[in-house]
Amino acid sequence: MSLKLTSLFYAFLFLFQMGFPGSAKASTLHPYHVGSVEINYNSKSKTFEITGRFFLDDLEDGLSKKYGKPFHFNDSKYRSQLNEALKAYCSEYLKLKVNTRFVQVNYIGYEEDQESVNIYLESLPVEDPRKVEAAVSFLYNLFDDQINIVHIIVNGKRKSEKLTYPNRYLYQQF
């Protein structure tokens, strides 16, 4: 085999081992560590409805690292352990302040997809949110390149910001 063909062969072999786009391994070795958090004010209930979306494997690894034991989303025997761990994890890695006062945020539950997990939270009622501050640091305990895209929606007005580790604070005025 010529030197060019040998080099090309090893280049393709390397790409497949590392997760060539479209290969089965690419979904488990995603090169970016990104999550999203939507903080949406519901004017009827006067609460903030919060949804966090994260890669399933990243969240499993983050919880395992934090609590020192394995977690598996696609295994029903872990459901109660996951609920307990996510409740504690969310209370530590998400804080919400509205009009200069901290607001309690309660864990509602989670829903899993094949490759992602949605986490649902809800705040206690808040009147007339004008200033919204959030501290969002999901998966910062696992990745030093984690990006969390945060959307805050109040009365139909959407403001978004990208938080990149170690930055965790954002402030929006409505």
Backbone as ProteinMPNN parsed JSONL, in Angstrom:
{"seq_chain_A": "MSLKLTSLFYAFLFLFQMGFPGSAKASTLHPYHVGSVEINYNSKSKTFEITGRFFLDDLEDGLSKKYGKPFHFNDSKYRSQLNEALKAYCSEYLKLKVNTRFVQVNYIGYEEDQESVNIYLESLPVEDPRKVEAAVSFLYNLFDDQINIVHIIVNGKRKSEKLTYPNRYLYQQF", "coords_chain_A": {"N_chain_A": [[0.846, -1.174, 0.0], [0.52, 2.236, -0.786], [2.142, 5.139, 0.668], [0.409, 7.339, 0.849], [-2.155, 6.12, 0.724], [-2.009, 4.517, 3.006], [-1.802, 6.474, 5.014], [-4.273, 7.765, 4.666], [-6.001, 5.643, 5.281], [-5.403, 5.274, 8.064], [-6.21, 7.748, 9.02], [-9.007, 7.682, 8.576], [-9.614, 5.47, 10.209], [-8.948, 6.516, 12.723], [-10.868, 8.598, 12.891], [-13.265, 7.088, 13.001], [-12.876, 5.683, 15.383], [-12.905, 7.774, 17.201], [-15.416, 8.773, 16.945], [-16.827, 9.433, 14.418], [-18.818, 11.781, 12.611], [-22.148, 10.798, 12.539], [-21.654, 8.181, 13.151], [-22.287, 5.532, 15.532], [-20.91, 5.988, 17.87], [-20.554, 8.728, 17.933], [-22.756, 10.007, 19.087], [-22.425, 9.475, 21.77], [-20.036, 10.598, 22.389], [-20.191, 13.421, 22.241], [-18.826, 16.496, 21.191], [-19.284, 18.926, 22.395], [-20.318, 20.407, 25.422], [-23.249, 21.134, 26.342], [-26.133, 22.637, 27.688], [-29.563, 23.585, 28.233], [-31.641, 26.035, 29.766], [-34.831, 27.045, 30.477], [-36.614, 29.676, 31.775], [-39.631, 30.48, 32.511], [-42.146, 32.802, 32.985], [-45.325, 32.336, 34.275], [-48.145, 34.03, 33.984], [-50.699, 33.506, 34.907], [-50.588, 31.561, 37.006], [-48.707, 32.866, 38.416], [-46.125, 31.975, 38.748], [-42.743, 30.891, 38.127], [-42.045, 28.717, 35.605], [-39.814, 26.247, 35.06], [-37.598, 24.692, 32.866], [-35.062, 22.428, 32.353], [-32.731, 21.207, 30.007], [-30.689, 18.559, 29.131], [-27.899, 16.57, 27.976], [-28.344, 13.135, 28.296], [-26.308, 11.267, 29.064], [-24.342, 13.0, 30.055], [-25.64, 14.158, 32.263], [-26.099, 11.876, 33.848], [-23.416, 11.241, 34.428], [-22.631, 13.593, 35.775], [-24.287, 13.535, 38.065], [-23.428, 11.108, 39.17], [-20.746, 11.697, 39.738], [-21.09, 13.75, 41.596], [-22.557, 12.53, 43.714], [-21.314, 10.119, 44.171], [-22.119, 7.554, 43.321], [-23.555, 5.22, 40.946], [-25.892, 6.279, 38.388], [-28.685, 5.684, 36.298], [-30.585, 6.612, 33.684], [-32.237, 5.257, 31.827], [-33.211, 3.05, 33.137], [-35.627, 1.716, 35.052], [-35.445, 0.987, 37.749], [-33.866, 2.861, 38.978], [-35.345, 5.131, 39.273], [-36.528, 6.388, 41.656], [-34.204, 7.006, 43.1], [-33.0, 8.729, 41.259], [-34.859, 10.854, 41.23], [-34.575, 11.833, 43.88], [-31.834, 12.563, 43.841], [-31.772, 14.443, 41.716], [-33.46, 16.423, 42.73], [-31.955, 17.409, 44.918], [-29.619, 18.154, 43.523], [-30.537, 20.121, 41.71], [-31.401, 22.084, 43.521], [-29.006, 22.989, 44.437], [-27.574, 23.843, 42.149], [-29.102, 25.702, 40.794], [-30.333, 28.846, 41.302], [-32.723, 31.347, 42.034], [-33.623, 34.709, 41.834], [-35.889, 37.257, 42.321], [-36.886, 40.525, 41.753], [-35.033, 41.458, 43.691], [-35.293, 39.558, 45.741], [-34.774, 36.297, 46.976], [-36.247, 33.409, 45.552], [-38.084, 30.548, 46.267], [-37.526, 27.505, 44.64], [-39.038, 24.661, 43.425], [-38.553, 21.204, 42.874], [-40.086, 19.355, 40.337], [-40.096, 17.098, 38.618], [-38.777, 14.719, 36.217], [-38.19, 13.947, 32.745], [-37.325, 11.589, 30.365], [-35.57, 11.162, 27.306], [-34.246, 9.393, 24.492], [-31.624, 10.377, 24.258], [-31.538, 12.638, 25.818], [-32.471, 14.572, 28.74], [-35.18, 16.088, 30.329], [-35.68, 18.361, 32.866], [-37.96, 19.385, 35.3], [-39.046, 22.233, 37.026], [-40.523, 24.473, 39.456], [-41.293, 27.725, 40.612], [-42.212, 29.332, 43.714], [-45.156, 31.424, 43.984], [-44.868, 34.709, 42.503], [-45.162, 38.166, 42.458], [-45.47, 40.515, 39.852], [-42.808, 40.393, 38.268], [-39.921, 42.177, 37.699], [-37.174, 42.455, 37.81], [-34.969, 39.918, 37.21], [-32.818, 37.577, 38.441], [-30.495, 34.993, 38.034], [-28.701, 32.109, 39.044], [-27.003, 29.781, 37.434], [-25.593, 26.735, 37.169], [-25.451, 24.149, 36.162], [-23.938, 21.037, 35.645], [-21.392, 22.072, 35.911], [-19.852, 20.909, 37.799], [-18.773, 18.816, 36.514], [-17.749, 19.381, 33.913], [-15.311, 21.578, 32.574], [-15.786, 23.078, 30.404], [-18.42, 23.511, 30.079], [-21.433, 24.792, 28.748], [-24.252, 26.69, 29.356], [-27.244, 27.589, 28.085], [-29.435, 30.085, 28.704], [-32.762, 31.004, 28.894], [-34.942, 33.567, 29.656], [-38.234, 34.309, 30.17], [-40.669, 36.691, 30.375], [-43.885, 37.789, 30.552], [-44.215, 37.332, 27.784], [-41.933, 38.464, 26.731], [-38.778, 37.681, 25.714], [-35.546, 36.953, 26.852], [-32.268, 36.008, 26.296], [-29.264, 34.307, 27.239], [-25.89, 33.222, 27.115], [-24.172, 31.164, 29.234], [-20.982, 30.412, 30.139], [-18.79, 28.115, 31.597], [-16.554, 29.466, 33.974], [-18.638, 31.196, 34.521], [-21.683, 31.913, 36.028], [-23.773, 33.557, 36.64], [-26.58, 35.581, 35.835], [-28.443, 38.46, 34.849], [-31.452, 40.024, 34.278], [-33.605, 42.585, 33.149], [-36.996, 43.517, 33.097]], "CA_chain_A": [[0.0, 0.0, 0.0], [1.339, 3.44, -0.846], [2.164, 5.955, 1.876], [-0.81, 8.149, 0.864], [-3.293, 5.264, 1.081], [-1.838, 4.119, 4.397], [-2.148, 7.645, 5.821], [-5.716, 7.949, 4.552], [-6.616, 4.553, 6.042], [-5.269, 5.558, 9.495], [-7.031, 8.921, 9.315], [-10.385, 7.208, 8.699], [-9.682, 4.627, 11.392], [-8.949, 7.437, 13.862], [-12.173, 9.261, 12.946], [-14.279, 6.142, 13.455], [-12.654, 5.399, 16.796], [-13.235, 8.968, 17.983], [-16.809, 9.148, 16.781], [-17.058, 10.127, 13.152], [-20.205, 12.231, 12.549], [-23.044, 9.799, 11.978], [-21.403, 6.854, 13.717], [-22.978, 5.313, 16.81], [-20.124, 6.548, 18.954], [-20.617, 10.19, 17.913], [-23.78, 10.488, 19.998], [-21.971, 9.352, 23.147], [-18.841, 11.421, 22.569], [-20.428, 14.735, 21.664], [-17.675, 17.337, 21.49], [-19.684, 20.116, 23.132], [-21.078, 20.15, 26.641], [-24.228, 22.21, 26.298], [-27.463, 22.423, 28.233], [-30.388, 24.793, 28.157], [-32.573, 26.251, 30.865], [-35.848, 28.044, 30.162], [-37.27, 30.182, 32.972], [-40.797, 31.106, 31.885], [-43.123, 33.303, 33.951], [-46.72, 32.05, 33.959], [-48.881, 35.118, 34.63], [-51.915, 32.987, 35.556], [-50.227, 30.967, 38.297], [-47.712, 33.787, 38.983], [-44.923, 31.204, 39.071], [-41.791, 30.633, 37.059], [-41.955, 27.317, 35.215], [-38.423, 26.106, 34.63], [-37.252, 23.426, 32.22], [-33.657, 22.249, 32.002], [-32.525, 20.123, 29.042], [-29.285, 18.167, 29.156], [-27.595, 15.26, 27.431], [-28.587, 12.093, 29.287], [-25.053, 10.711, 29.589], [-23.674, 14.033, 30.848], [-26.342, 14.289, 33.536], [-25.76, 10.671, 34.625], [-22.038, 11.379, 34.911], [-22.603, 14.689, 36.746], [-24.894, 13.047, 39.308], [-22.535, 10.076, 39.719], [-19.574, 12.361, 40.319], [-21.532, 14.524, 42.761], [-23.062, 11.708, 44.812], [-20.448, 8.961, 44.373], [-22.742, 6.269, 42.985], [-24.048, 5.259, 39.56], [-27.28, 6.601, 38.056], [-29.002, 5.286, 34.932], [-31.92, 7.114, 33.356], [-33.067, 4.314, 31.071], [-33.446, 1.872, 33.973], [-36.697, 2.124, 35.967], [-35.117, 0.746, 39.159], [-33.161, 4.027, 39.485], [-36.247, 6.288, 39.222], [-36.642, 7.108, 42.93], [-32.877, 7.57, 43.389], [-32.806, 9.874, 40.361], [-35.676, 11.963, 41.717], [-33.914, 12.385, 45.072], [-30.571, 13.201, 43.441], [-32.066, 15.633, 40.913], [-34.014, 17.441, 43.633], [-30.811, 17.999, 45.628], [-28.72, 18.752, 42.532], [-31.155, 21.356, 41.207], [-31.419, 23.108, 44.578], [-27.64, 23.523, 44.577], [-27.03, 24.397, 40.917], [-29.99, 26.721, 40.23], [-30.893, 29.797, 42.276], [-33.532, 32.358, 41.353], [-33.886, 35.907, 42.615], [-36.823, 38.108, 41.581], [-37.061, 41.83, 42.417], [-34.045, 41.462, 44.787], [-35.593, 38.569, 46.778], [-34.651, 34.908, 46.553], [-37.52, 32.719, 45.39], [-37.942, 29.095, 46.381], [-37.796, 26.738, 43.426], [-39.324, 23.27, 43.782], [-38.361, 20.167, 41.865], [-41.343, 18.703, 39.961], [-39.802, 15.773, 38.095], [-37.968, 14.676, 34.998], [-38.669, 13.138, 31.632], [-36.148, 11.224, 29.586], [-35.642, 10.806, 25.903], [-33.138, 8.468, 24.278], [-30.323, 11.017, 24.442], [-31.616, 13.838, 26.636], [-33.344, 14.575, 29.915], [-35.817, 17.355, 30.684], [-35.924, 18.499, 34.3], [-39.025, 20.37, 35.498], [-39.043, 22.919, 38.314], [-41.486, 25.578, 39.512], [-41.065, 28.621, 41.742], [-43.38, 29.789, 44.458], [-45.721, 32.605, 43.291], [-44.148, 35.975, 42.528], [-45.937, 39.262, 41.863], [-44.854, 41.531, 39.008], [-41.345, 40.281, 38.147], [-39.273, 43.201, 36.881], [-35.745, 42.123, 37.799], [-34.785, 38.481, 37.4], [-31.425, 37.146, 38.519], [-30.396, 33.54, 38.152], [-27.386, 31.473, 39.118], [-27.184, 28.497, 36.755], [-24.278, 26.093, 37.042], [-25.626, 22.728, 35.888], [-22.827, 20.253, 35.098], [-20.095, 22.699, 36.145], [-19.081, 19.99, 38.634], [-18.241, 17.757, 35.659], [-17.025, 19.883, 32.737], [-14.818, 22.954, 32.643], [-16.159, 23.763, 29.168], [-19.887, 23.461, 30.023], [-22.175, 25.989, 28.329], [-25.68, 26.635, 29.63], [-27.976, 28.658, 27.414], [-30.548, 30.383, 29.598], [-33.814, 31.863, 28.345], [-35.887, 34.058, 30.653], [-39.398, 34.837, 29.466], [-41.625, 37.349, 31.265], [-44.961, 38.433, 29.8], [-43.964, 37.181, 26.358], [-40.654, 39.071, 26.363], [-37.741, 36.666, 25.891], [-34.148, 37.389, 26.883], [-31.42, 34.822, 26.355], [-27.855, 34.538, 27.504], [-25.041, 32.032, 27.159], [-23.268, 31.122, 30.385], [-19.886, 29.48, 29.917], [-18.024, 27.875, 32.817], [-17.168, 29.38, 35.288], [-19.684, 32.206, 34.699], [-22.952, 31.284, 36.379], [-24.772, 34.564, 37.02], [-27.155, 36.461, 34.833], [-29.379, 39.443, 35.369], [-32.281, 40.603, 33.225], [-34.632, 43.521, 33.617], [-38.166, 43.498, 32.24]], "C_chain_A": [[0.892, 1.238, 0.0], [1.222, 4.219, 0.464], [0.896, 6.8, 1.992], [-2.014, 7.324, 1.292], [-3.204, 4.817, 2.532], [-2.229, 5.259, 5.329], [-3.645, 7.881, 5.827], [-6.462, 6.89, 5.365], [-6.562, 4.856, 7.547], [-6.07, 6.784, 9.905], [-8.492, 8.512, 9.482], [-10.572, 6.33, 9.933], [-9.756, 5.49, 12.653], [-10.315, 8.115, 14.004], [-13.267, 8.318, 13.449], [-14.106, 5.792, 14.929], [-13.07, 6.573, 17.668], [-14.683, 9.395, 17.824], [-17.02, 10.003, 15.554], [-18.516, 10.571, 13.093], [-21.077, 11.191, 11.855], [-22.787, 8.406, 12.517], [-22.103, 6.737, 15.061], [-22.232, 5.968, 17.958], [-20.209, 8.069, 19.023], [-21.644, 10.709, 18.9], [-23.323, 10.392, 21.45], [-20.727, 10.18, 23.424], [-19.039, 12.812, 21.989], [-19.33, 15.701, 22.115], [-18.017, 18.594, 22.288], [-20.502, 19.703, 24.336], [-22.029, 21.327, 26.82], [-25.531, 21.757, 26.932], [-28.265, 23.689, 28.038], [-31.345, 24.829, 29.33], [-33.528, 27.351, 30.435], [-36.582, 28.389, 31.443], [-38.433, 31.046, 32.486], [-41.822, 31.515, 32.948], [-44.534, 33.03, 33.449], [-47.561, 33.081, 34.714], [-50.167, 34.652, 35.309], [-51.605, 32.415, 36.935], [-49.259, 31.85, 39.074], [-46.444, 33.053, 39.447], [-43.991, 31.177, 37.863], [-41.763, 29.123, 36.835], [-40.604, 27.138, 34.537], [-38.208, 24.716, 34.041], [-35.769, 23.44, 31.888], [-33.541, 21.063, 31.065], [-31.032, 19.838, 28.932], [-29.112, 16.821, 28.473], [-27.691, 14.243, 28.571], [-27.28, 11.579, 29.898], [-24.295, 11.729, 30.435], [-24.314, 14.167, 32.223], [-26.105, 13.068, 34.428], [-24.371, 10.806, 35.24], [-21.923, 12.474, 35.97], [-23.174, 14.266, 38.086], [-23.995, 12.002, 39.969], [-21.312, 10.69, 40.38], [-19.948, 13.086, 41.607], [-21.855, 13.627, 43.95], [-22.322, 10.382, 45.002], [-21.093, 7.606, 44.159], [-23.333, 6.365, 41.592], [-25.541, 5.609, 39.481], [-27.503, 6.234, 36.598], [-30.437, 5.688, 34.618], [-32.798, 6.09, 32.652], [-33.314, 3.009, 31.822], [-34.426, 2.267, 35.078], [-36.355, 1.895, 37.444], [-34.36, 1.929, 39.791], [-34.074, 5.248, 39.645], [-36.316, 7.059, 40.55], [-35.303, 7.727, 43.335], [-32.603, 8.798, 42.533], [-33.617, 11.078, 40.821], [-35.049, 12.629, 42.939], [-32.65, 13.159, 44.692], [-30.827, 14.479, 42.649], [-32.642, 16.762, 41.764], [-32.884, 18.17, 44.364], [-29.892, 18.754, 44.673], [-29.262, 20.102, 42.039], [-31.167, 22.457, 42.263], [-30.041, 23.73, 44.779], [-27.171, 24.285, 43.336], [-27.961, 25.365, 40.18], [-30.562, 27.553, 41.367], [-31.614, 30.879, 41.487], [-33.838, 33.49, 42.322], [-34.777, 36.805, 41.759], [-37.066, 39.367, 42.397], [-36.27, 41.884, 43.722], [-34.332, 40.473, 45.918], [-35.43, 37.156, 46.206], [-36.028, 34.257, 46.55], [-37.26, 31.22, 45.489], [-38.355, 28.44, 45.079], [-37.936, 25.274, 43.83], [-39.126, 22.351, 42.588], [-39.705, 19.486, 41.611], [-41.089, 17.272, 39.478], [-38.93, 15.853, 36.86], [-38.633, 13.763, 33.983], [-37.451, 12.833, 30.769], [-36.518, 10.888, 28.155], [-34.479, 9.842, 25.702], [-31.793, 9.106, 24.599], [-30.354, 12.245, 25.334], [-32.583, 13.655, 27.794], [-33.889, 15.982, 30.086], [-36.089, 17.322, 32.181], [-36.938, 19.628, 34.471], [-39.0, 20.895, 36.929], [-40.102, 24.019, 38.275], [-41.218, 26.403, 40.76], [-42.358, 28.811, 42.531], [-43.905, 31.042, 43.749], [-44.925, 33.88, 43.544], [-45.029, 37.023, 41.846], [-45.026, 40.153, 41.025], [-43.329, 41.453, 38.904], [-40.775, 41.328, 37.183], [-37.775, 42.94, 36.736], [-35.619, 40.637, 38.105], [-33.289, 38.182, 37.362], [-31.429, 35.634, 38.682], [-28.931, 33.144, 38.262], [-27.598, 30.06, 38.584], [-25.805, 27.882, 36.546], [-24.398, 24.583, 36.85], [-24.409, 22.161, 35.16], [-21.471, 20.959, 35.195], [-19.228, 21.805, 37.032], [-18.415, 18.888, 37.801], [-17.339, 18.292, 34.551], [-16.552, 21.318, 32.945], [-15.022, 23.698, 31.325], [-17.687, 23.753, 28.979], [-20.46, 24.823, 29.632], [-23.637, 25.741, 28.673], [-26.325, 27.844, 28.974], [-29.253, 28.875, 28.214], [-31.488, 31.376, 28.922], [-34.721, 32.265, 29.499], [-37.012, 34.742, 29.891], [-40.368, 35.396, 30.498], [-42.609, 38.115, 30.395], [-44.689, 38.45, 28.297], [-42.66, 37.78, 25.871], [-39.532, 38.104, 26.728], [-36.35, 37.307, 25.853], [-33.299, 36.152, 27.114], [-29.976, 35.211, 26.583], [-27.123, 33.207, 27.559], [-24.113, 32.158, 28.362], [-22.229, 30.038, 30.128], [-19.088, 29.357, 31.211], [-16.826, 28.812, 32.866], [-18.294, 30.397, 35.534], [-21.029, 31.538, 34.957], [-24.074, 32.28, 36.635], [-25.284, 35.342, 35.824], [-28.243, 37.312, 35.456], [-30.136, 40.027, 34.186], [-33.336, 41.507, 33.855], [-35.768, 43.535, 32.601], [-39.045, 44.704, 32.494]], "O_chain_A": [[1.902, 1.282, 0.704], [0.314, 3.983, 1.262], [0.36, 6.968, 3.087], [-2.808, 7.765, 2.123], [-4.223, 4.746, 3.218], [-2.915, 5.036, 6.327], [-4.227, 8.167, 6.874], [-7.435, 7.199, 6.053], [-7.572, 4.709, 8.236], [-6.561, 6.849, 11.032], [-9.149, 8.947, 10.427], [-11.583, 6.441, 10.626], [-10.551, 5.21, 13.551], [-10.856, 8.198, 15.106], [-14.11, 8.726, 14.249], [-15.093, 5.624, 15.645], [-13.547, 6.365, 18.783], [-15.128, 10.308, 18.519], [-17.358, 11.182, 15.663], [-19.39, 9.802, 13.494], [-20.789, 10.761, 10.739], [-23.631, 7.525, 12.353], [-22.47, 7.749, 15.659], [-22.847, 6.448, 18.91], [-19.958, 8.644, 20.082], [-21.428, 11.76, 19.504], [-23.796, 11.161, 22.287], [-20.401, 10.435, 24.583], [-18.15, 13.332, 21.315], [-18.953, 15.715, 23.286], [-17.117, 19.256, 22.805], [-21.287, 18.757, 24.272], [-21.667, 22.366, 27.371], [-25.973, 20.625, 26.731], [-27.714, 24.742, 27.716], [-31.799, 23.796, 29.821], [-33.105, 28.449, 30.073], [-37.111, 27.508, 32.121], [-38.242, 32.198, 32.098], [-42.304, 30.679, 33.712], [-44.902, 33.436, 32.347], [-47.677, 33.015, 35.938], [-50.673, 35.336, 36.199], [-52.274, 32.742, 37.915], [-49.015, 31.613, 40.258], [-45.786, 33.46, 40.405], [-44.409, 31.411, 36.729], [-41.492, 28.352, 37.756], [-40.3, 27.811, 33.552], [-38.584, 23.705, 34.634], [-35.28, 24.353, 31.222], [-34.171, 20.029, 31.287], [-30.224, 20.732, 28.679], [-30.05, 16.027, 28.395], [-27.181, 14.472, 29.668], [-27.166, 11.471, 31.119], [-23.669, 11.36, 31.43], [-23.615, 14.276, 33.231], [-25.93, 13.214, 35.638], [-24.174, 10.522, 36.422], [-21.201, 12.31, 36.953], [-22.615, 14.596, 39.132], [-23.823, 12.011, 41.187], [-20.891, 10.255, 41.452], [-19.209, 13.04, 42.59], [-21.465, 13.932, 45.078], [-22.663, 9.606, 45.895], [-20.666, 6.615, 44.75], [-23.589, 7.464, 41.101], [-26.328, 5.285, 40.37], [-26.628, 6.442, 35.758], [-31.383, 5.17, 35.212], [-34.008, 6.07, 32.876], [-33.596, 1.981, 31.208], [-34.085, 3.07, 35.946], [-36.931, 2.555, 38.308], [-34.23, 1.988, 41.014], [-33.619, 6.295, 40.106], [-36.173, 8.282, 40.549], [-35.267, 8.843, 43.853], [-32.045, 9.787, 43.01], [-33.118, 12.203, 40.804], [-34.999, 13.856, 43.02], [-32.429, 14.274, 45.166], [-30.169, 15.492, 42.884], [-32.335, 17.932, 41.533], [-32.865, 19.399, 44.42], [-29.443, 19.86, 44.976], [-28.53, 21.089, 41.965], [-30.967, 23.629, 41.943], [-29.927, 24.866, 45.239], [-26.446, 25.272, 43.46], [-27.651, 25.8, 39.071], [-31.195, 27.025, 42.28], [-31.172, 31.277, 40.41], [-34.252, 33.271, 43.46], [-34.455, 37.082, 40.603], [-37.406, 39.298, 43.578], [-36.797, 42.315, 44.747], [-33.678, 40.538, 46.959], [-35.888, 36.862, 45.102], [-36.86, 34.514, 47.421], [-36.334, 30.695, 44.871], [-39.387, 28.769, 44.493], [-37.061, 24.718, 44.493], [-39.482, 22.677, 41.456], [-40.386, 19.085, 42.554], [-41.789, 16.344, 39.885], [-38.413, 16.913, 36.507], [-39.494, 12.942, 34.301], [-36.647, 13.719, 30.48], [-37.61, 10.407, 27.851], [-33.792, 9.508, 26.667], [-30.913, 8.446, 25.153], [-29.309, 12.843, 25.588], [-33.391, 12.726, 27.826], [-33.143, 16.958, 29.997], [-36.662, 16.362, 32.695], [-36.801, 20.693, 33.87], [-38.943, 20.136, 37.896], [-40.526, 24.446, 37.202], [-40.95, 25.859, 41.832], [-43.448, 28.488, 42.059], [-43.166, 31.662, 42.985], [-44.389, 34.103, 44.63], [-45.575, 36.774, 40.771], [-43.927, 40.501, 41.457], [-42.63, 42.341, 39.394], [-41.114, 41.349, 36.0], [-37.189, 43.174, 35.679], [-36.103, 40.159, 39.131], [-32.596, 38.489, 36.393], [-32.271, 35.075, 39.385], [-28.05, 33.758, 37.659], [-28.284, 29.246, 39.203], [-24.962, 28.435, 35.84], [-23.548, 23.825, 37.318], [-23.922, 22.738, 34.189], [-20.495, 20.485, 34.613], [-18.003, 21.926, 37.02], [-17.599, 18.122, 38.313], [-16.282, 17.722, 34.28], [-17.301, 22.165, 33.432], [-14.507, 24.801, 31.138], [-18.185, 23.959, 27.873], [-20.024, 25.863, 30.125], [-24.195, 24.701, 28.323], [-25.984, 28.986, 29.281], [-30.055, 27.956, 28.379], [-31.073, 32.434, 28.448], [-35.213, 31.41, 30.236], [-36.779, 35.634, 29.075], [-40.833, 34.678, 31.383], [-42.222, 38.976, 29.606], [-44.907, 39.459, 27.627], [-42.312, 37.618, 24.701], [-39.354, 37.752, 27.894], [-36.025, 38.086, 24.958], [-33.57, 35.352, 28.009], [-29.524, 36.284, 26.182], [-27.673, 32.197, 27.996], [-23.367, 33.129, 28.491], [-22.577, 28.875, 29.924], [-18.751, 30.358, 31.843], [-16.129, 28.939, 31.859], [-18.844, 30.453, 36.634], [-21.46, 30.686, 34.179], [-25.22, 31.874, 36.828], [-24.529, 35.712, 34.925], [-28.871, 36.938, 36.447], [-29.532, 40.469, 33.209], [-33.873, 41.232, 34.928], [-35.531, 43.562, 31.394], [-40.086, 44.855, 31.854]]}, "name": "protein", "num_of_chains": 1, "seq": "MSLKLTSLFYAFLFLFQMGFPGSAKASTLHPYHVGSVEINYNSKSKTFEITGRFFLDDLEDGLSKKYGKPFHFNDSKYRSQLNEALKAYCSEYLKLKVNTRFVQVNYIGYEEDQESVNIYLESLPVEDPRKVEAAVSFLYNLFDDQINIVHIIVNGKRKSEKLTYPNRYLYQQF"}
